[in-house]
Amino acid sequence: MSIELFSERLKLIPCSDEAFATHSAQDYELGPHIEMHLEELKEDPSVFGWGVWFVIDKQTNKIIGDMGFKGKPDEENSVEVGYGIKASE
């Protein structure tokens, strides 16, 4: 399954082993939350899209940050969102 969201300068894609391998990720450090999400995906593919998403600079095709939902919606259909963007060089 492929899900992509676009803005003028950015592309957002759900985190997966394939997504990380496809984009210029050598300059992006995987935090423990990403490693945990990748393991969770192996155990439960239904969480795809409900965890970490990579933020990609469309011009360079490099991962410049990540954002994501902290799980699936709760009983009130609410989700918490967090994000982090790498400092510019």
PDB file with SEQRES, HELIX, SHEET and CRYST1 records, atoms N, CA, C and O in Angstrom:
SEQRES   1 A   89  MET SER ILE GLU LEU PHE SER GLU ARG LEU LYS LEU ILE          
SEQRES   2 A   89  PRO CYS SER ASP GLU ALA PHE ALA THR HIS SER ALA GLN          
SEQRES   3 A   89  ASP TYR GLU LEU GLY PRO HIS ILE GLU MET HIS LEU GLU          
SEQRES   4 A   89  GLU LEU LYS GLU ASP PRO SER VAL PHE GLY TRP GLY VAL          
SEQRES   5 A   89  TRP PHE VAL ILE ASP LYS GLN THR ASN LYS ILE ILE GLY          
SEQRES   6 A   89  ASP MET GLY PHE LYS GLY LYS PRO ASP GLU GLU ASN SER          
SEQRES   7 A   89  VAL GLU VAL GLY TYR GLY ILE LYS ALA SER GLU                  
HELIX    1 AA1 ASP A   17  THR A   22  1                                   6    
HELIX    2 AA2 PRO A   32  GLU A   43  1                                  12    
HELIX    3 AA3 PRO A   45  VAL A   47  5                                   3    
SHEET    1 AA1 5 LEU A   5  PHE A   6  0                                        
SHEET    2 AA1 5 LEU A  10  PRO A  14 -1                                        
SHEET    3 AA1 5 VAL A  52  ASP A  57 -1                                        
SHEET    4 AA1 5 LYS A  62  PHE A  69 -1                                        
SHEET    5 AA1 5 VAL A  81  ILE A  85 -1                                        
CRYST1    1.000    1.000    1.000  90.00  90.00  90.00 P 1           1          
ATOM      1  N   MET A   1       0.849  -1.176   0.000  1.00  0.00           N  
ATOM      2  CA  MET A   1       0.000   0.000   0.000  1.00  0.00           C  
ATOM      3  C   MET A   1       0.894   1.240   0.000  1.00  0.00           C  
ATOM      4  O   MET A   1       1.912   1.289   0.690  1.00  0.00           O  
ATOM      5  N   SER A   2       0.500   2.217  -0.773  1.00  0.00           N  
ATOM      6  CA  SER A   2       1.279   3.445  -0.858  1.00  0.00           C  
ATOM      7  C   SER A   2       0.391   4.632  -0.504  1.00  0.00           C  
ATOM      8  O   SER A   2      -0.652   4.855  -1.119  1.00  0.00           O  
ATOM      9  N   ILE A   3       0.823   5.376   0.486  1.00  0.00           N  
ATOM     10  CA  ILE A   3       0.133   6.598   0.892  1.00  0.00           C  
ATOM     11  C   ILE A   3       1.169   7.709   0.850  1.00  0.00           C  
ATOM     12  O   ILE A   3       2.257   7.564   1.407  1.00  0.00           O  
ATOM     13  N   GLU A   4       0.845   8.809   0.198  1.00  0.00           N  
ATOM     14  CA  GLU A   4       1.743   9.955   0.164  1.00  0.00           C  
ATOM     15  C   GLU A   4       0.933  11.231   0.275  1.00  0.00           C  
ATOM     16  O   GLU A   4      -0.129  11.360  -0.334  1.00  0.00           O  
ATOM     17  N   LEU A   5       1.439  12.168   1.053  1.00  0.00           N  
ATOM     18  CA  LEU A   5       0.835  13.488   1.165  1.00  0.00           C  
ATOM     19  C   LEU A   5       1.873  14.499   0.706  1.00  0.00           C  
ATOM     20  O   LEU A   5       3.061  14.349   0.991  1.00  0.00           O  
ATOM     21  N   PHE A   6       1.420  15.541  -0.016  1.00  0.00           N  
ATOM     22  CA  PHE A   6       2.345  16.504  -0.586  1.00  0.00           C  
ATOM     23  C   PHE A   6       1.984  17.932  -0.197  1.00  0.00           C  
ATOM     24  O   PHE A   6       0.812  18.277  -0.044  1.00  0.00           O  
ATOM     25  N   SER A   7       3.013  18.747  -0.043  1.00  0.00           N  
ATOM     26  CA  SER A   7       2.866  20.198   0.020  1.00  0.00           C  
ATOM     27  C   SER A   7       3.751  20.742  -1.093  1.00  0.00           C  
ATOM     28  O   SER A   7       4.289  19.975  -1.891  1.00  0.00           O  
ATOM     29  N   GLU A   8       3.902  22.047  -1.149  1.00  0.00           N  
ATOM     30  CA  GLU A   8       4.743  22.632  -2.194  1.00  0.00           C  
ATOM     31  C   GLU A   8       6.179  22.108  -2.130  1.00  0.00           C  
ATOM     32  O   GLU A   8       6.786  21.837  -3.166  1.00  0.00           O  
ATOM     33  N   ARG A   9       6.725  21.966  -0.917  1.00  0.00           N  
ATOM     34  CA  ARG A   9       8.135  21.579  -0.769  1.00  0.00           C  
ATOM     35  C   ARG A   9       8.365  20.221  -0.137  1.00  0.00           C  
ATOM     36  O   ARG A   9       9.479  19.699  -0.185  1.00  0.00           O  
ATOM     37  N   LEU A  10       7.322  19.633   0.459  1.00  0.00           N  
ATOM     38  CA  LEU A  10       7.512  18.416   1.231  1.00  0.00           C  
ATOM     39  C   LEU A  10       6.653  17.261   0.738  1.00  0.00           C  
ATOM     40  O   LEU A  10       5.616  17.447   0.101  1.00  0.00           O  
ATOM     41  N   LYS A  11       7.125  16.067   1.057  1.00  0.00           N  
ATOM     42  CA  LYS A  11       6.349  14.849   0.843  1.00  0.00           C  
ATOM     43  C   LYS A  11       6.340  14.115   2.175  1.00  0.00           C  
ATOM     44  O   LYS A  11       7.380  13.996   2.823  1.00  0.00           O  
ATOM     45  N   LEU A  12       5.186  13.625   2.588  1.00  0.00           N  
ATOM     46  CA  LEU A  12       5.054  12.839   3.812  1.00  0.00           C  
ATOM     47  C   LEU A  12       4.672  11.423   3.422  1.00  0.00           C  
ATOM     48  O   LEU A  12       3.729  11.210   2.660  1.00  0.00           O  
ATOM     49  N   ILE A  13       5.418  10.451   3.954  1.00  0.00           N  
ATOM     50  CA  ILE A  13       5.102   9.051   3.679  1.00  0.00           C  
ATOM     51  C   ILE A  13       5.179   8.254   4.976  1.00  0.00           C  
ATOM     52  O   ILE A  13       6.018   8.537   5.831  1.00  0.00           O  
ATOM     53  N   PRO A  14       4.312   7.263   5.124  1.00  0.00           N  
ATOM     54  CA  PRO A  14       4.365   6.438   6.330  1.00  0.00           C  
ATOM     55  C   PRO A  14       5.710   5.714   6.438  1.00  0.00           C  
ATOM     56  O   PRO A  14       6.281   5.279   5.438  1.00  0.00           O  
ATOM     57  N   CYS A  15       6.191   5.599   7.645  1.00  0.00           N  
ATOM     58  CA  CYS A  15       7.448   4.926   7.932  1.00  0.00           C  
ATOM     59  C   CYS A  15       7.330   3.435   7.641  1.00  0.00           C  
ATOM     60  O   CYS A  15       6.371   2.778   8.046  1.00  0.00           O  
ATOM     61  N   SER A  16       8.321   2.923   6.934  1.00  0.00           N  
ATOM     62  CA  SER A  16       8.456   1.491   6.696  1.00  0.00           C  
ATOM     63  C   SER A  16       9.914   1.232   6.347  1.00  0.00           C  
ATOM     64  O   SER A  16      10.653   2.161   6.021  1.00  0.00           O  
ATOM     65  N   ASP A  17      10.325  -0.021   6.414  1.00  0.00           N  
ATOM     66  CA  ASP A  17      11.698  -0.357   6.013  1.00  0.00           C  
ATOM     67  C   ASP A  17      11.937   0.065   4.573  1.00  0.00           C  
ATOM     68  O   ASP A  17      13.008   0.574   4.243  1.00  0.00           O  
ATOM     69  N   GLU A  18      10.939  -0.144   3.709  1.00  0.00           N  
ATOM     70  CA  GLU A  18      11.068   0.198   2.301  1.00  0.00           C  
ATOM     71  C   GLU A  18      11.208   1.710   2.098  1.00  0.00           C  
ATOM     72  O   GLU A  18      12.029   2.163   1.300  1.00  0.00           O  
ATOM     73  N   ALA A  19      10.405   2.478   2.824  1.00  0.00           N  
ATOM     74  CA  ALA A  19      10.463   3.938   2.695  1.00  0.00           C  
ATOM     75  C   ALA A  19      11.833   4.455   3.116  1.00  0.00           C  
ATOM     76  O   ALA A  19      12.392   5.344   2.474  1.00  0.00           O  
ATOM     77  N   PHE A  20      12.368   3.897   4.192  1.00  0.00           N  
ATOM     78  CA  PHE A  20      13.675   4.337   4.665  1.00  0.00           C  
ATOM     79  C   PHE A  20      14.753   3.984   3.651  1.00  0.00           C  
ATOM     80  O   PHE A  20      15.660   4.781   3.412  1.00  0.00           O  
ATOM     81  N   ALA A  21      14.668   2.808   3.056  1.00  0.00           N  
ATOM     82  CA  ALA A  21      15.671   2.374   2.075  1.00  0.00           C  
ATOM     83  C   ALA A  21      15.571   3.155   0.769  1.00  0.00           C  
ATOM     84  O   ALA A  21      16.577   3.339   0.083  1.00  0.00           O  
ATOM     85  N   THR A  22      14.375   3.617   0.417  1.00  0.00           N  
ATOM     86  CA  THR A  22      14.140   4.288  -0.856  1.00  0.00           C  
ATOM     87  C   THR A  22      14.649   5.724  -0.879  1.00  0.00           C  
ATOM     88  O   THR A  22      15.041   6.222  -1.934  1.00  0.00           O  
ATOM     89  N   HIS A  23      14.649   6.388   0.256  1.00  0.00           N  
ATOM     90  CA  HIS A  23      15.007   7.806   0.299  1.00  0.00           C  
ATOM     91  C   HIS A  23      16.404   7.999   0.853  1.00  0.00           C  
ATOM     92  O   HIS A  23      16.936   7.128   1.541  1.00  0.00           O  
ATOM     93  N   SER A  24      16.978   9.112   0.559  1.00  0.00           N  
ATOM     94  CA  SER A  24      18.343   9.404   0.997  1.00  0.00           C  
ATOM     95  C   SER A  24      18.356   9.564   2.505  1.00  0.00           C  
ATOM     96  O   SER A  24      18.238  10.672   3.028  1.00  0.00           O  
ATOM     97  N   ALA A  25      18.500   8.452   3.192  1.00  0.00           N  
ATOM     98  CA  ALA A  25      18.376   8.449   4.643  1.00  0.00           C  
ATOM     99  C   ALA A  25      19.715   8.384   5.361  1.00  0.00           C  
ATOM    100  O   ALA A  25      19.740   8.332   6.591  1.00  0.00           O  
ATOM    101  N   GLN A  26      20.817   8.386   4.643  1.00  0.00           N  
ATOM    102  CA  GLN A  26      22.111   8.243   5.292  1.00  0.00           C  
ATOM    103  C   GLN A  26      22.393   9.363   6.284  1.00  0.00           C  
ATOM    104  O   GLN A  26      23.161   9.163   7.224  1.00  0.00           O  
ATOM    105  N   ASP A  27      21.797  10.529   6.101  1.00  0.00           N  
ATOM    106  CA  ASP A  27      22.023  11.656   7.005  1.00  0.00           C  
ATOM    107  C   ASP A  27      20.957  11.758   8.094  1.00  0.00           C  
ATOM    108  O   ASP A  27      20.951  12.721   8.861  1.00  0.00           O  
ATOM    109  N   TYR A  28      20.061  10.785   8.170  1.00  0.00           N  
ATOM    110  CA  TYR A  28      18.973  10.861   9.131  1.00  0.00           C  
ATOM    111  C   TYR A  28      19.101   9.733  10.145  1.00  0.00           C  
ATOM    112  O   TYR A  28      19.106   8.555   9.787  1.00  0.00           O  
ATOM    113  N   GLU A  29      19.204  10.108  11.398  1.00  0.00           N  
ATOM    114  CA  GLU A  29      19.361   9.126  12.463  1.00  0.00           C  
ATOM    115  C   GLU A  29      17.999   8.584  12.896  1.00  0.00           C  
ATOM    116  O   GLU A  29      17.088   9.347  13.217  1.00  0.00           O  
ATOM    117  N   LEU A  30      17.877   7.269  12.898  1.00  0.00           N  
ATOM    118  CA  LEU A  30      16.633   6.650  13.361  1.00  0.00           C  
ATOM    119  C   LEU A  30      16.580   6.721  14.875  1.00  0.00           C  
ATOM    120  O   LEU A  30      17.428   6.149  15.560  1.00  0.00           O  
ATOM    121  N   GLY A  31      15.593   7.417  15.393  1.00  0.00           N  
ATOM    122  CA  GLY A  31      15.399   7.484  16.829  1.00  0.00           C  
ATOM    123  C   GLY A  31      14.749   6.207  17.329  1.00  0.00           C  
ATOM    124  O   GLY A  31      14.254   5.411  16.531  1.00  0.00           O  
ATOM    125  N   PRO A  32      14.744   6.002  18.639  1.00  0.00           N  
ATOM    126  CA  PRO A  32      14.153   4.785  19.196  1.00  0.00           C  
ATOM    127  C   PRO A  32      12.666   4.651  18.867  1.00  0.00           C  
ATOM    128  O   PRO A  32      12.164   3.533  18.751  1.00  0.00           O  
ATOM    129  N   HIS A  33      11.952   5.774  18.714  1.00  0.00           N  
ATOM    130  CA  HIS A  33      10.533   5.698  18.379  1.00  0.00           C  
ATOM    131  C   HIS A  33      10.324   5.124  16.978  1.00  0.00           C  
ATOM    132  O   HIS A  33       9.328   4.447  16.724  1.00  0.00           O  
ATOM    133  N   ILE A  34      11.266   5.395  16.068  1.00  0.00           N  
ATOM    134  CA  ILE A  34      11.151   4.857  14.706  1.00  0.00           C  
ATOM    135  C   ILE A  34      11.467   3.368  14.713  1.00  0.00           C  
ATOM    136  O   ILE A  34      10.746   2.575  14.109  1.00  0.00           O  
ATOM    137  N   GLU A  35      12.535   2.989  15.390  1.00  0.00           N  
ATOM    138  CA  GLU A  35      12.893   1.577  15.467  1.00  0.00           C  
ATOM    139  C   GLU A  35      11.775   0.778  16.116  1.00  0.00           C  
ATOM    140  O   GLU A  35      11.465  -0.329  15.676  1.00  0.00           O  
ATOM    141  N   MET A  36      11.162   1.334  17.166  1.00  0.00           N  
ATOM    142  CA  MET A  36      10.054   0.666  17.835  1.00  0.00           C  
ATOM    143  C   MET A  36       8.863   0.516  16.887  1.00  0.00           C  
ATOM    144  O   MET A  36       8.212  -0.528  16.862  1.00  0.00           O  
ATOM    145  N   HIS A  37       8.582   1.564  16.107  1.00  0.00           N  
ATOM    146  CA  HIS A  37       7.456   1.504  15.172  1.00  0.00           C  
ATOM    147  C   HIS A  37       7.712   0.468  14.073  1.00  0.00           C  
ATOM    148  O   HIS A  37       6.797  -0.263  13.694  1.00  0.00           O  
ATOM    149  N   LEU A  38       8.929   0.397  13.565  1.00  0.00           N  
ATOM    150  CA  LEU A  38       9.255  -0.601  12.538  1.00  0.00           C  
ATOM    151  C   LEU A  38       9.058  -2.017  13.068  1.00  0.00           C  
ATOM    152  O   LEU A  38       8.577  -2.886  12.341  1.00  0.00           O  
ATOM    153  N   GLU A  39       9.419  -2.256  14.310  1.00  0.00           N  
ATOM    154  CA  GLU A  39       9.186  -3.573  14.927  1.00  0.00           C  
ATOM    155  C   GLU A  39       7.695  -3.837  15.096  1.00  0.00           C  
ATOM    156  O   GLU A  39       7.220  -4.945  14.846  1.00  0.00           O  
ATOM    157  N   GLU A  40       6.957  -2.809  15.525  1.00  0.00           N  
ATOM    158  CA  GLU A  40       5.518  -2.929  15.703  1.00  0.00           C  
ATOM    159  C   GLU A  40       4.831  -3.262  14.379  1.00  0.00           C  
ATOM    160  O   GLU A  40       3.886  -4.050  14.356  1.00  0.00           O  
ATOM    161  N   LEU A  41       5.295  -2.673  13.280  1.00  0.00           N  
ATOM    162  CA  LEU A  41       4.727  -2.948  11.959  1.00  0.00           C  
ATOM    163  C   LEU A  41       4.890  -4.415  11.572  1.00  0.00           C  
ATOM    164  O   LEU A  41       4.007  -4.996  10.942  1.00  0.00           O  
ATOM    165  N   LYS A  42       6.019  -5.011  11.949  1.00  0.00           N  
ATOM    166  CA  LYS A  42       6.247  -6.425  11.651  1.00  0.00           C  
ATOM    167  C   LYS A  42       5.245  -7.310  12.378  1.00  0.00           C  
ATOM    168  O   LYS A  42       4.819  -8.338  11.852  1.00  0.00           O  
ATOM    169  N   GLU A  43       4.870  -6.909  13.591  1.00  0.00           N  
ATOM    170  CA  GLU A  43       3.938  -7.690  14.395  1.00  0.00           C  
ATOM    171  C   GLU A  43       2.480  -7.402  14.057  1.00  0.00           C  
ATOM    172  O   GLU A  43       1.632  -8.289  14.154  1.00  0.00           O  
ATOM    173  N   ASP A  44       2.184  -6.156  13.659  1.00  0.00           N  
ATOM    174  CA  ASP A  44       0.803  -5.758  13.394  1.00  0.00           C  
ATOM    175  C   ASP A  44       0.748  -4.782  12.226  1.00  0.00           C  
ATOM    176  O   ASP A  44       0.831  -3.572  12.434  1.00  0.00           O  
ATOM    177  N   PRO A  45       0.608  -5.286  10.997  1.00  0.00           N  
ATOM    178  CA  PRO A  45       0.582  -4.408   9.819  1.00  0.00           C  
ATOM    179  C   PRO A  45      -0.570  -3.400   9.814  1.00  0.00           C  
ATOM    180  O   PRO A  45      -0.537  -2.447   9.035  1.00  0.00           O  
ATOM    181  N   SER A  46      -1.582  -3.584  10.658  1.00  0.00           N  
ATOM    182  CA  SER A  46      -2.719  -2.654  10.678  1.00  0.00           C  
ATOM    183  C   SER A  46      -2.341  -1.287  11.253  1.00  0.00           C  
ATOM    184  O   SER A  46      -3.117  -0.339  11.131  1.00  0.00           O  
ATOM    185  N   VAL A  47      -1.167  -1.167  11.876  1.00  0.00           N  
ATOM    186  CA  VAL A  47      -0.745   0.133  12.403  1.00  0.00           C  
ATOM    187  C   VAL A  47      -0.075   0.996  11.330  1.00  0.00           C  
ATOM    188  O   VAL A  47       0.303   2.136  11.601  1.00  0.00           O  
ATOM    189  N   PHE A  48       0.073   0.462  10.117  1.00  0.00           N  
ATOM    190  CA  PHE A  48       0.667   1.230   9.017  1.00  0.00           C  
ATOM    191  C   PHE A  48      -0.128   2.517   8.819  1.00  0.00           C  
ATOM    192  O   PHE A  48      -1.343   2.481   8.626  1.00  0.00           O  
ATOM    193  N   GLY A  49       0.565   3.650   8.868  1.00  0.00           N  
ATOM    194  CA  GLY A  49      -0.081   4.953   8.713  1.00  0.00           C  
ATOM    195  C   GLY A  49      -0.531   5.565  10.026  1.00  0.00           C  
ATOM    196  O   GLY A  49      -0.872   6.747  10.065  1.00  0.00           O  
ATOM    197  N   TRP A  50      -0.542   4.783  11.110  1.00  0.00           N  
ATOM    198  CA  TRP A  50      -0.961   5.295  12.415  1.00  0.00           C  
ATOM    199  C   TRP A  50       0.205   5.494  13.363  1.00  0.00           C  
ATOM    200  O   TRP A  50       0.010   5.613  14.572  1.00  0.00           O  
ATOM    201  N   GLY A  51       1.405   5.531  12.832  1.00  0.00           N  
ATOM    202  CA  GLY A  51       2.588   5.755  13.648  1.00  0.00           C  
ATOM    203  C   GLY A  51       3.436   6.838  13.020  1.00  0.00           C  
ATOM    204  O   GLY A  51       2.952   7.931  12.727  1.00  0.00           O  
ATOM    205  N   VAL A  52       4.698   6.530  12.818  1.00  0.00           N  
ATOM    206  CA  VAL A  52       5.670   7.488  12.301  1.00  0.00           C  
ATOM    207  C   VAL A  52       5.505   7.685  10.796  1.00  0.00           C  
ATOM    208  O   VAL A  52       5.254   6.736  10.053  1.00  0.00           O  
ATOM    209  N   TRP A  53       5.651   8.934  10.366  1.00  0.00           N  
ATOM    210  CA  TRP A  53       5.712   9.304   8.945  1.00  0.00           C  
ATOM    211  C   TRP A  53       7.024  10.039   8.731  1.00  0.00           C  
ATOM    212  O   TRP A  53       7.454  10.810   9.589  1.00  0.00           O  
ATOM    213  N   PHE A  54       7.662   9.804   7.589  1.00  0.00           N  
ATOM    214  CA  PHE A  54       8.872  10.542   7.239  1.00  0.00           C  
ATOM    215  C   PHE A  54       8.495  11.831   6.527  1.00  0.00           C  
ATOM    216  O   PHE A  54       7.575  11.855   5.710  1.00  0.00           O  
ATOM    217  N   VAL A  55       9.219  12.909   6.847  1.00  0.00           N  
ATOM    218  CA  VAL A  55       9.077  14.200   6.177  1.00  0.00           C  
ATOM    219  C   VAL A  55      10.247  14.303   5.209  1.00  0.00           C  
ATOM    220  O   VAL A  55      11.405  14.274   5.625  1.00  0.00           O  
ATOM    221  N   ILE A  56       9.951  14.424   3.922  1.00  0.00           N  
ATOM    222  CA  ILE A  56      10.976  14.377   2.880  1.00  0.00           C  
ATOM    223  C   ILE A  56      10.987  15.685   2.101  1.00  0.00           C  
ATOM    224  O   ILE A  56       9.944  16.179   1.674  1.00  0.00           O  
ATOM    225  N   ASP A  57      12.179  16.234   1.926  1.00  0.00           N  
ATOM    226  CA  ASP A  57      12.362  17.424   1.087  1.00  0.00           C  
ATOM    227  C   ASP A  57      12.238  16.958  -0.364  1.00  0.00           C  
ATOM    228  O   ASP A  57      13.036  16.140  -0.821  1.00  0.00           O  
ATOM    229  N   LYS A  58      11.249  17.471  -1.087  1.00  0.00           N  
ATOM    230  CA  LYS A  58      11.015  17.030  -2.462  1.00  0.00           C  
ATOM    231  C   LYS A  58      12.182  17.367  -3.384  1.00  0.00           C  
ATOM    232  O   LYS A  58      12.447  16.627  -4.331  1.00  0.00           O  
ATOM    233  N   GLN A  59      12.877  18.461  -3.127  1.00  0.00           N  
ATOM    234  CA  GLN A  59      13.976  18.875  -3.996  1.00  0.00           C  
ATOM    235  C   GLN A  59      15.174  17.928  -3.893  1.00  0.00           C  
ATOM    236  O   GLN A  59      15.792  17.600  -4.906  1.00  0.00           O  
ATOM    237  N   THR A  60      15.504  17.489  -2.678  1.00  0.00           N  
ATOM    238  CA  THR A  60      16.680  16.633  -2.473  1.00  0.00           C  
ATOM    239  C   THR A  60      16.332  15.160  -2.300  1.00  0.00           C  
ATOM    240  O   THR A  60      17.212  14.304  -2.388  1.00  0.00           O  
ATOM    241  N   ASN A  61      15.069  14.856  -2.056  1.00  0.00           N  
ATOM    242  CA  ASN A  61      14.584  13.499  -1.777  1.00  0.00           C  
ATOM    243  C   ASN A  61      15.201  12.941  -0.490  1.00  0.00           C  
ATOM    244  O   ASN A  61      15.315  11.726  -0.330  1.00  0.00           O  
ATOM    245  N   LYS A  62      15.598  13.835   0.430  1.00  0.00           N  
ATOM    246  CA  LYS A  62      16.172  13.427   1.707  1.00  0.00           C  
ATOM    247  C   LYS A  62      15.143  13.533   2.819  1.00  0.00           C  
ATOM    248  O   LYS A  62      14.299  14.429   2.827  1.00  0.00           O  
ATOM    249  N   ILE A  63      15.233  12.604   3.752  1.00  0.00           N  
ATOM    250  CA  ILE A  63      14.409  12.672   4.953  1.00  0.00           C  
ATOM    251  C   ILE A  63      14.948  13.801   5.821  1.00  0.00           C  
ATOM    252  O   ILE A  63      16.127  13.809   6.176  1.00  0.00           O  
ATOM    253  N   ILE A  64      14.086  14.754   6.163  1.00  0.00           N  
ATOM    254  CA  ILE A  64      14.516  15.890   6.982  1.00  0.00           C  
ATOM    255  C   ILE A  64      13.828  15.907   8.349  1.00  0.00           C  
ATOM    256  O   ILE A  64      14.099  16.780   9.174  1.00  0.00           O  
ATOM    257  N   GLY A  65      12.952  14.956   8.578  1.00  0.00           N  
ATOM    258  CA  GLY A  65      12.270  14.901   9.863  1.00  0.00           C  
ATOM    259  C   GLY A  65      11.277  13.760   9.882  1.00  0.00           C  
ATOM    260  O   GLY A  65      11.150  12.991   8.930  1.00  0.00           O  
ATOM    261  N   ASP A  66      10.583  13.679  10.990  1.00  0.00           N  
ATOM    262  CA  ASP A  66       9.508  12.699  11.089  1.00  0.00           C  
ATOM    263  C   ASP A  66       8.395  13.280  11.933  1.00  0.00           C  
ATOM    264  O   ASP A  66       8.605  14.178  12.748  1.00  0.00           O  
ATOM    265  N   MET A  67       7.232  12.756  11.721  1.00  0.00           N  
ATOM    266  CA  MET A  67       6.049  13.165  12.469  1.00  0.00           C  
ATOM    267  C   MET A  67       5.171  11.940  12.591  1.00  0.00           C  
ATOM    268  O   MET A  67       5.428  10.921  11.950  1.00  0.00           O  
ATOM    269  N   GLY A  68       4.167  12.029  13.384  1.00  0.00           N  
ATOM    270  CA  GLY A  68       3.309  10.866  13.446  1.00  0.00           C  
ATOM    271  C   GLY A  68       2.222  10.950  14.480  1.00  0.00           C  
ATOM    272  O   GLY A  68       2.170  11.834  15.335  1.00  0.00           O  
ATOM    273  N   PHE A  69       1.362   9.974  14.345  1.00  0.00           N  
ATOM    274  CA  PHE A  69       0.258   9.785  15.275  1.00  0.00           C  
ATOM    275  C   PHE A  69       0.753   8.896  16.398  1.00  0.00           C  
ATOM    276  O   PHE A  69       1.498   7.944  16.164  1.00  0.00           O  
ATOM    277  N   LYS A  70       0.344   9.201  17.595  1.00  0.00           N  
ATOM    278  CA  LYS A  70       0.729   8.373  18.731  1.00  0.00           C  
ATOM    279  C   LYS A  70      -0.335   7.301  18.926  1.00  0.00           C  
ATOM    280  O   LYS A  70      -0.992   7.228  19.964  1.00  0.00           O  
ATOM    281  N   GLY A  71      -0.485   6.473  17.898  1.00  0.00           N  
ATOM    282  CA  GLY A  71      -1.449   5.376  17.921  1.00  0.00           C  
ATOM    283  C   GLY A  71      -2.696   5.684  17.119  1.00  0.00           C  
ATOM    284  O   GLY A  71      -2.870   6.780  16.588  1.00  0.00           O  
ATOM    285  N   LYS A  72      -3.551   4.689  17.049  1.00  0.00           N  
ATOM    286  CA  LYS A  72      -4.819   4.824  16.336  1.00  0.00           C  
ATOM    287  C   LYS A  72      -5.759   5.729  17.138  1.00  0.00           C  
ATOM    288  O   LYS A  72      -5.519   5.966  18.322  1.00  0.00           O  
ATOM    289  N   PRO A  73      -6.825   6.236  16.510  1.00  0.00           N  
ATOM    290  CA  PRO A  73      -7.776   7.090  17.245  1.00  0.00           C  
ATOM    291  C   PRO A  73      -8.353   6.370  18.465  1.00  0.00           C  
ATOM    292  O   PRO A  73      -8.581   5.161  18.444  1.00  0.00           O  
ATOM    293  N   ASP A  74      -8.582   7.145  19.526  1.00  0.00           N  
ATOM    294  CA  ASP A  74      -9.183   6.580  20.729  1.00  0.00           C  
ATOM    295  C   ASP A  74     -10.697   6.500  20.569  1.00  0.00           C  
ATOM    296  O   ASP A  74     -11.224   6.735  19.482  1.00  0.00           O  
ATOM    297  N   GLU A  75     -11.383   6.173  21.637  1.00  0.00           N  
ATOM    298  CA  GLU A  75     -12.846   6.008  21.586  1.00  0.00           C  
ATOM    299  C   GLU A  75     -13.577   7.299  21.231  1.00  0.00           C  
ATOM    300  O   GLU A  75     -14.740   7.260  20.829  1.00  0.00           O  
ATOM    301  N   GLU A  76     -12.909   8.442  21.377  1.00  0.00           N  
ATOM    302  CA  GLU A  76     -13.497   9.731  20.995  1.00  0.00           C  
ATOM    303  C   GLU A  76     -13.003  10.190  19.617  1.00  0.00           C  
ATOM    304  O   GLU A  76     -13.211  11.339  19.227  1.00  0.00           O  
ATOM    305  N   ASN A  77     -12.344   9.274  18.880  1.00  0.00           N  
ATOM    306  CA  ASN A  77     -11.775   9.556  17.557  1.00  0.00           C  
ATOM    307  C   ASN A  77     -10.732  10.668  17.586  1.00  0.00           C  
ATOM    308  O   ASN A  77     -10.620  11.443  16.637  1.00  0.00           O  
ATOM    309  N   SER A  78      -9.974  10.744  18.669  1.00  0.00           N  
ATOM    310  CA  SER A  78      -8.907  11.733  18.803  1.00  0.00           C  
ATOM    311  C   SER A  78      -7.554  11.038  18.683  1.00  0.00           C  
ATOM    312  O   SER A  78      -7.390   9.885  19.082  1.00  0.00           O  
ATOM    313  N   VAL A  79      -6.600  11.761  18.129  1.00  0.00           N  
ATOM    314  CA  VAL A  79      -5.224  11.277  18.071  1.00  0.00           C  
ATOM    315  C   VAL A  79      -4.289  12.405  18.489  1.00  0.00           C  
ATOM    316  O   VAL A  79      -4.597  13.586  18.327  1.00  0.00           O  
ATOM    317  N   GLU A  80      -3.148  12.012  19.027  1.00  0.00           N  
ATOM    318  CA  GLU A  80      -2.119  12.989  19.366  1.00  0.00           C  
ATOM    319  C   GLU A  80      -1.054  12.925  18.282  1.00  0.00           C  
ATOM    320  O   GLU A  80      -0.692  11.842  17.823  1.00  0.00           O  
ATOM    321  N   VAL A  81      -0.551  14.091  17.871  1.00  0.00           N  
ATOM    322  CA  VAL A  81       0.441  14.166  16.805  1.00  0.00           C  
ATOM    323  C   VAL A  81       1.705  14.822  17.363  1.00  0.00           C  
ATOM    324  O   VAL A  81       1.639  15.801  18.106  1.00  0.00           O  
ATOM    325  N   GLY A  82       2.849  14.263  16.991  1.00  0.00           N  
ATOM    326  CA  GLY A  82       4.133  14.841  17.351  1.00  0.00           C  
ATOM    327  C   GLY A  82       5.004  14.961  16.114  1.00  0.00           C  
ATOM    328  O   GLY A  82       4.735  14.304  15.109  1.00  0.00           O  
ATOM    329  N   TYR A  83       6.045  15.788  16.166  1.00  0.00           N  
ATOM    330  CA  TYR A  83       6.920  15.933  15.009  1.00  0.00           C  
ATOM    331  C   TYR A  83       8.302  16.406  15.443  1.00  0.00           C  
ATOM    332  O   TYR A  83       8.477  16.953  16.531  1.00  0.00           O  
ATOM    333  N   GLY A  84       9.268  16.184  14.577  1.00  0.00           N  
ATOM    334  CA  GLY A  84      10.627  16.687  14.759  1.00  0.00           C  
ATOM    335  C   GLY A  84      11.250  16.907  13.399  1.00  0.00           C  
ATOM    336  O   GLY A  84      11.126  16.063  12.511  1.00  0.00           O  
ATOM    337  N   ILE A  85      11.918  18.035  13.228  1.00  0.00           N  
ATOM    338  CA  ILE A  85      12.561  18.368  11.967  1.00  0.00           C  
ATOM    339  C   ILE A  85      14.048  18.574  12.245  1.00  0.00           C  
ATOM    340  O   ILE A  85      14.424  19.249  13.203  1.00  0.00           O  
ATOM    341  N   LYS A  86      14.884  17.984  11.398  1.00  0.00           N  
ATOM    342  CA  LYS A  86      16.344  18.105  11.527  1.00  0.00           C  
ATOM    343  C   LYS A  86      16.749  19.564  11.308  1.00  0.00           C  
ATOM    344  O   LYS A  86      16.207  20.244  10.437  1.00  0.00           O  
ATOM    345  N   ALA A  87      17.705  20.033  12.108  1.00  0.00           N  
ATOM    346  CA  ALA A  87      18.203  21.403  11.946  1.00  0.00           C  
ATOM    347  C   ALA A  87      18.843  21.559  10.560  1.00  0.00           C  
ATOM    348  O   ALA A  87      19.501  20.641  10.071  1.00  0.00           O  
ATOM    349  N   SER A  88      18.650  22.703   9.943  1.00  0.00           N  
ATOM    350  CA  SER A  88      19.250  22.921   8.627  1.00  0.00           C  
ATOM    351  C   SER A  88      20.762  23.016   8.764  1.00  0.00           C  
ATOM    352  O   SER A  88      21.289  23.381   9.815  1.00  0.00           O  
ATOM    353  N   GLU A  89      21.431  22.685   7.696  1.00  0.00           N  
ATOM    354  CA  GLU A  89      22.895  22.643   7.733  1.00  0.00           C  
ATOM    355  C   GLU A  89      23.500  23.853   7.103  1.00  0.00           C  
ATOM    356  O   GLU A  89      24.724  23.976   7.050  1.00  0.00           O  
TER     357      GLU A  89                                                      
END                                                                             
